[in-house]
Amino acid sequence: MDVANYIDGAVGISPLEGEMAGRPEGVASAASTSFAIRGVGASRAATPSVAFGDISPSRGESVRAIVIVAETAADIASREALLDDAMGPKRRKKSSEKLRRGRRPSEGLAFVVRDAAGAVVGTVRLWDVRVGEGGPAALLLGPLAVDPALKNAGIGSALMRHALAEAARLGHAAILLVGDAPYYGRFGFSADKTGSLAMPGPYERHRLLALELVEGALDGAHGTVKAAGRKLKALPLTFAA
């Protein structure tokens, strides 16, 4: 994979659909991406939700500053509200969620998008997984969510490219996701290497896609994808007097 293409394209505007097709999912990142977006009104929707189609902006519309940065603990509530509004309560029952539950994102691979006011208007995280028993290590990308008021601004594409570039920079060899091939194909994802792989729950087989950051990383890979990331620390118990 030509990593430079992902980095150079980080501010580009191109169509993207996130995990779950139409309603699709450590050390701070060493890089951030900032850019201007068009086609955004003076105010955002009161209730953020998911948006997966990035459309080129119309002429004469306003421009706003957007930045992609590493997620912090202060972003968790805003991120969860964004995802709840995007996917509803059933999002936690998805096959991909089973691999994320009780785990922390891969080191340095949790990102949010902030607008000029500092509000979280987008999110994506990548998770450590292992392909089958004793199989190769990989990442699972998702969920991906963008405020629908900004869906025409190219934020989803920029967020996706930033995440891929960082994953490559950190030395990861392959990325899996559940999504629509016509959209993710433009980022290099396909089902070519996933025919012998399975998710740990209900999913549409043709939507399990992969991108090799290192050529041949998934050659011969087979079996069920398993969680391999760092576990969340249990909260200490407290007792009332």
Sequence and secondary structure as in RCSB ss.txt:
>XXXX:A:sequence
MDVANYIDGAVGISPLEGEMAGRPEGVASAASTSFAIRGVGASRAATPSVAFGDISPSRGESVRAIVIVAETAAD
IASREALLDDAMGPKRRKKSSEKLRRGRRPSEGLAFVVRDAAGAVVGTVRLWDVRVGEGGPAALLLGPLAVDPAL
KNAGIGSALMRHALAEAARLGHAAILLVGDAPYYGRFGFSADKTGSLAMPGPYERHRLLALELVEGALDGAHGTV
KAAGRKLKALPLTFAA
>XXXX:A:secstr
  HHHHHHTTT       TTTT       S  EEEEEES  SS  SS           TT  EEEEEEEE  GGG
HHHHHHHHHHHH GGGGGSHHHHHHTTB   TT EEEEEETT  EEEEEEEEEEEESTT  EEEEEEEEEE GGG
TTTTHHHHHHHHHHHHHHHTT  EEEEES HHHHGGGT BSTT TTEE SSS  GGGEEEEESSTTTTTT  EEE
EE S B          
